[in-house]
Amino acid sequence: MTTHHFFSPHRDDGILIFGGHILNLLSNNESVVLHIIFGMDGYLRPQFIEELKTVGIRHPHINKLITFPKMHNSNYRERIGDLLTSKGSNSLELGIIIRHLEESIIAQKASYKLCEYDLPCAYPLRNYLKFNDPLREDDYIYMRDILTGKSSYEDNHFKKTKQLLFDTKPVSELHHLLNPTKLTSGDDVKLYFPAGIGGHPDHLILAKIGINISQQHPEKIVFGQDLPYSLVQEWFCESPLPFKKMEKCVVGIEQSLSGKLELLSLYKSQLSEEDLRLAEAYPKYIGHLISREYKLKGDFEKLIRKNIPVEIQYQFPYA
């Protein structure tokens, strides 16, 4: 049976980009693994931070995370409480723990395997000044070589942050999947990457790794539109994908959109009500937006006529 591996730059991206497709696969008893690559991302949206400052550990979302079934580690409450009352330097760890809890609960609810890694994100841990700074080529090569096993990764900068309450996977577990010289045609896997739309360096790194693998194994590689960045059409030019040379496919998510939105609603520290509204509207109307511009594979016109929500995917042609 094929194992479907989804490579998410940060916590929330995998479900934003591929959530409907993931739920479709799970409903068909397919094997799904979601990999969170740049796990040292502790961003919390400003409004959520203000709520935390006011309510503290009694915040209803924090309480729900800590008391969620199967979350048996009682140290979460104590550690989050300590971080909420400390100053500055521990805000990163607070964000990482809260985002980890959200991601773990979503994986449990959806019933897919979750693998989290501890690579530092571009902003601010790799010294990018804003979220969509141009990707530095040397940074891409460095991260690519770590993820494909061409070099080792020794983290001396984030030891304090790494002393978290959860275990991350060793990056070595990715080396077979992400190194085209180790991956073989006999490996029954499908690998899913963000398209890099929007220009975020971490998204671009994974998109370029996917392109690299596709040169030897195009049949195994799928790219998905980066939400919410794909809502802004001019950001498409930031992606490294040669869209004109690729096949654009649609995945109908009529049966799974509500489930996707339910999962996204659990990212309260990251997604606003407006984000959720757009996540619901975009799959319903993207077909109308692009149906005049592209000839898509599959029975696309039928999906449009029936107003069936879709997710858009890209693949390199292969025999």
C-alpha positions in Angstrom: 0.0 0.0 0.0 1.3 3.5 -0.9 2.3 5.7 2.0 1.6 9.3 1.5 4.2 11.6 3.1 3.2 15.3 3.4 6.1 17.7 4.1 4.9 20.8 6.0 7.3 23.7 6.6 5.6 24.7 9.8 2.7 23.5 12.0 -0.6 24.4 10.2 0.8 24.4 6.6 0.1 20.8 5.9 -3.6 21.0 6.7 -4.0 24.5 5.0 -2.5 23.1 1.8 -3.5 19.5 1.7 -6.1 19.0 4.5 -9.0 17.9 2.3 -6.8 15.5 0.3 -5.4 14.1 3.6 -8.9 13.4 4.9 -9.9 11.9 1.5 -7.0 9.5 1.8 -7.7 8.6 5.4 -11.4 7.9 4.6 -10.1 5.3 2.1 -7.8 3.7 4.7 -4.7 5.0 3.1 -1.5 5.5 5.1 -0.7 9.2 5.8 2.4 10.7 7.5 2.7 14.4 8.1 6.2 15.7 8.6 6.7 19.1 10.3 10.2 20.2 9.2 11.0 23.6 10.6 9.7 22.9 14.1 11.5 25.7 15.9 8.7 28.1 14.9 7.0 29.8 17.9 5.0 32.4 16.1 1.7 33.2 17.8 -0.7 35.8 16.3 -0.7 39.1 18.2 -4.3 39.0 19.2 -3.8 35.6 20.8 -0.8 36.8 22.7 -2.8 39.7 24.1 -5.5 37.3 25.2 -2.9 35.1 26.9 -1.4 38.1 28.8 -4.9 38.9 30.1 -6.2 35.4 30.9 -3.0 33.5 31.4 -3.0 29.7 32.0 -6.8 29.9 32.4 -7.2 30.8 28.7 -9.9 28.4 27.5 -7.9 27.3 24.4 -4.8 26.5 26.6 -7.0 24.6 29.0 -8.6 22.6 26.2 -5.1 21.7 24.8 -3.8 20.6 28.2 -6.9 18.5 29.1 -7.4 17.0 25.7 -7.8 13.2 25.8 -4.4 11.3 25.4 -2.5 14.4 26.5 -1.3 12.8 29.7 1.8 14.9 30.3 0.8 17.0 33.4 4.0 19.0 33.0 2.5 21.0 30.1 0.3 23.1 32.5 3.2 23.8 34.8 5.7 24.7 32.0 3.2 26.9 30.1 2.4 28.7 33.3 6.1 29.3 34.0 6.6 30.7 30.5 3.5 33.0 30.7 4.9 34.6 33.8 8.5 34.9 32.5 9.9 37.6 30.3 11.1 37.8 26.7 13.6 35.1 26.1 11.2 32.2 26.7 8.4 33.5 24.4 9.8 31.2 21.6 9.5 28.1 23.7 6.0 29.1 24.7 4.9 29.4 21.1 6.5 26.1 20.1 4.8 24.2 22.9 1.4 25.7 22.2 1.8 25.0 18.5 3.0 21.5 19.2 0.0 20.8 21.3 -2.4 22.0 18.6 -0.7 19.9 16.0 -0.6 16.8 18.2 -4.4 17.1 18.9 -5.2 17.6 15.2 -3.2 14.5 14.3 -5.0 12.5 16.9 -8.4 13.7 15.7 -7.6 13.0 12.1 -5.7 9.7 12.8 -2.6 10.2 10.8 1.0 9.8 11.9 2.8 13.0 13.0 6.6 13.4 12.8 8.1 16.7 14.1 11.6 17.8 13.6 13.6 20.6 15.2 15.1 22.5 12.4 15.1 26.3 12.9 12.7 28.4 10.9 13.8 31.2 8.6 12.3 34.0 10.7 13.7 34.9 13.1 16.0 31.9 14.0 17.9 31.9 10.7 18.1 35.7 10.7 15.6 36.5 7.9 14.1 39.9 8.6 10.6 39.2 7.4 8.6 36.2 6.5 9.1 36.4 2.7 12.7 37.6 2.5 14.4 36.3 -0.6 15.8 32.8 0.0 19.5 32.7 0.3 21.0 30.1 -1.9 23.6 29.1 0.6 20.9 28.7 3.2 19.0 26.4 0.8 22.1 24.3 0.1 22.8 24.0 3.9 19.2 22.9 4.7 19.0 20.6 1.7 22.2 18.8 2.6 20.9 18.3 6.2 17.5 17.0 5.0 19.1 14.7 2.4 21.9 13.4 4.6 24.8 15.0 2.8 25.8 16.8 6.0 25.1 16.6 9.7 23.2 19.0 11.8 24.6 20.2 15.1 22.5 22.6 16.9 24.4 24.7 19.4 22.1 27.8 19.4 18.8 26.5 20.6 19.6 24.1 23.5 17.4 26.0 25.9 14.5 25.9 23.4 15.1 22.2 22.6 14.5 21.2 26.3 10.8 20.9 25.5 8.2 18.5 26.9 7.9 16.5 23.7 10.3 14.4 21.6 11.2 15.4 18.0 12.3 12.9 15.4 16.0 12.8 14.3 16.3 14.4 10.9 18.1 11.3 9.8 14.7 9.7 9.4 14.1 11.9 6.4 17.3 11.1 4.5 15.9 8.1 2.6 12.7 10.0 1.5 14.3 13.3 0.5 17.5 12.1 -1.1 16.8 11.1 -4.8 19.9 8.9 -4.8 18.5 6.8 -1.9 14.9 6.8 -3.0 14.1 4.0 -5.5 11.4 3.3 -8.0 10.3 0.4 -5.8 9.5 2.6 -2.8 5.8 2.7 -2.6 5.5 6.3 -1.5 4.0 9.6 -2.7 5.7 12.8 -1.5 3.8 16.0 -1.2 5.5 19.5 -1.0 4.3 23.1 -0.9 4.7 24.9 -4.2 6.6 27.8 -2.5 3.9 30.3 -3.5 4.4 33.5 -1.5 8.1 33.4 -1.2 8.5 32.1 2.4 12.1 30.7 2.6 11.0 27.5 4.4 8.3 26.8 1.8 10.8 27.5 -1.0 13.4 25.1 0.5 10.9 22.2 0.5 9.6 23.1 -3.0 13.1 23.1 -4.4 13.8 19.7 -2.7 10.7 18.4 -4.3 11.8 19.7 -7.7 15.2 18.0 -7.2 13.6 14.6 -6.4 11.2 14.9 -9.3 14.1 14.9 -11.8 14.6 11.2 -11.0 11.2 10.3 -9.6 8.5 12.6 -11.1 5.8 10.0 -10.5 6.3 10.2 -6.7 6.1 14.0 -6.4 3.1 16.3 -5.8 3.0 20.0 -5.0 0.1 21.9 -3.4 -0.9 25.6 -3.4 0.3 27.4 -0.3 -2.6 28.9 1.6 -3.1 31.7 2.5 -0.3 32.9 0.1 -2.0 31.6 -3.0 -4.8 34.0 -2.4 -2.5 36.8 -3.7 -1.9 36.1 -7.3 1.2 38.2 -7.7 2.9 35.9 -5.1 2.9 33.1 -7.6 6.0 34.5 -9.2 7.9 33.8 -6.0 7.6 30.0 -6.5 10.5 28.1 -8.0 8.0 25.7 -9.8 8.0 26.0 -13.6 4.2 26.0 -13.7 3.9 26.2 -17.5 5.8 22.8 -17.8 3.6 21.1 -15.1 0.3 19.4 -15.1 -2.3 21.1 -12.9 -4.8 18.7 -11.2 -7.8 19.1 -9.0 -8.8 17.1 -5.9 -12.5 17.3 -5.1 -13.0 17.9 -1.4 -16.8 18.1 -1.2 -16.9 15.4 1.5 -13.9 16.6 3.4 -14.0 20.4 3.4 -16.0 20.5 6.6 -13.5 18.2 8.3 -10.6 20.3 7.1 -12.2 23.4 8.5 -12.8 21.6 11.8 -9.1 20.8 12.0 -8.1 24.3 11.1 -10.3 25.7 13.8 -8.1 24.1 16.4 -5.2 26.3 15.3 -6.5 29.2 17.5 -3.1 30.4 18.3 -2.3 30.9 14.6 -5.4 31.3 12.5 -8.0 34.1 12.9 -11.7 33.9 12.1 -10.9 35.7 8.8 -8.3 33.0 8.0 -10.9 30.3 8.5 -13.4 32.2 6.4 -10.9 32.4 3.5 -10.0 28.7 4.0 -13.7 27.9 3.5 -14.3 30.2 0.6 -11.1 29.6 -1.5 -11.8 25.9 -2.3 -15.3 26.7 -3.3 -14.4 29.5 -5.7 -10.9 28.7 -6.9 -12.3 26.6 -9.7 -14.3 29.6 -11.1 -11.2 31.8 -10.8 -8.9 29.6 -12.9 -11.3 27.6 -15.1 -10.9 30.1 -18.0 -7.1 30.1 -17.7 -6.1 26.5 -17.6 -7.1 23.2 -19.0 -7.0 20.9 -16.0 -6.8 17.1 -15.8 -9.8 15.2 -14.5 -13.5 16.1 -14.9 -13.0 19.6 -13.9 -16.0 21.2 -15.6 -18.3 18.8 -13.7 -16.7 20.0 -10.5 -17.3 23.6 -11.5 -20.9 23.1 -12.6 -21.7 21.4 -9.3 -19.7 24.0 -7.3 -17.7 21.3 -5.6 -14.8 22.7 -3.5 -11.3 21.7 -4.7 -7.6 21.7 -3.8 -5.2 22.4 -6.6 -2.1 20.3 -7.1 0.8 20.3 -9.5 2.9 17.5 -11.0 5.6 17.1 -13.5 4.5 15.0 -16.5 5.7 11.4 -16.5 5.1 8.4 -18.6 
